[in-house]
Amino acid sequence: MSNTNPITAEHLEPWNGNIVDLTMRDGSHLTGLLQRIDAEWVRLKSYDGVKVPNDGLVRIADAASIARAARN
């Protein structure tokens, strides 16, 4: 997946504290409660038993898009 406008920490700020679905550049999806750590990293906390790899640490530069996660 190619994205000419990379996601930055500022793009993620409005989503901080919400359950989101991050689409990664490799096409995979990570879902969890978004917590910003710094300008390079966020943490996705698992919810409803959904485990997030790497203890939930996600490099912002590896994300391609963000959307509200379905809770059903």
C-alpha positions as CSV (number, residue, x, y, z in Angstrom):
1,M,0.0,0.0,0.0
2,S,1.5,3.4,-1.0
3,N,0.6,6.6,0.8
4,T,2.1,9.8,-0.5
5,N,1.0,11.8,2.6
6,P,2.3,9.9,5.7
7,I,0.4,9.9,8.9
8,T,1.9,12.1,11.6
9,A,1.3,12.4,15.3
10,E,-0.9,15.4,14.6
11,H,-3.2,13.3,12.4
12,L,-3.6,10.8,15.3
13,E,-4.2,13.4,18.0
14,P,-8.0,13.8,17.5
15,W,-8.3,10.0,17.8
16,N,-6.4,9.8,21.1
17,G,-8.4,7.9,23.7
18,N,-10.7,6.3,21.1
19,I,-10.9,2.7,19.9
20,V,-9.4,2.8,16.4
21,D,-8.5,0.6,13.4
22,L,-5.1,1.4,12.1
23,T,-4.3,0.2,8.6
24,M,-0.6,-0.4,8.3
25,R,1.5,0.1,5.2
26,D,1.8,-3.7,4.7
27,G,-2.0,-3.9,4.6
28,S,-2.5,-5.4,8.0
29,H,-4.9,-3.9,10.6
30,L,-4.3,-3.2,14.3
31,T,-7.3,-2.4,16.5
32,G,-7.3,-1.0,20.0
33,L,-7.6,2.0,22.3
34,L,-5.2,4.6,21.0
35,Q,-2.7,6.3,23.4
36,R,-0.1,8.7,22.0
37,I,3.3,8.2,23.5
38,D,5.4,10.8,21.6
39,A,5.9,12.1,18.0
40,E,7.0,8.7,16.7
41,W,5.1,6.1,18.7
42,V,1.5,5.3,19.9
43,R,0.2,2.4,22.0
44,L,-2.9,0.5,21.1
45,K,-4.4,-1.1,24.2
46,S,-6.3,-4.3,23.6
47,Y,-10.0,-4.4,24.3
48,D,-12.6,-7.2,24.2
49,G,-9.9,-9.8,24.3
50,V,-8.3,-8.6,21.1
51,K,-4.5,-8.9,21.5
52,V,-2.2,-6.3,19.9
53,P,1.3,-7.5,19.0
54,N,4.5,-5.9,20.3
55,D,2.8,-4.9,23.6
56,G,0.7,-2.5,21.5
57,L,3.6,-0.3,20.4
58,V,3.1,1.1,16.9
59,R,5.5,3.3,15.0
60,I,3.4,6.1,13.5
61,A,5.4,6.1,10.3
62,D,4.2,2.5,9.6
63,A,0.6,3.5,9.6
64,A,-1.2,4.2,6.4
65,S,-4.7,5.2,7.6
66,I,-6.9,5.4,10.7
67,A,-10.6,4.9,11.2
68,R,-13.0,4.4,14.1
69,A,-13.1,0.7,14.9
70,A,-16.4,-1.3,14.8
71,R,-17.4,-2.3,18.3
72,N,-19.8,-5.1,17.4
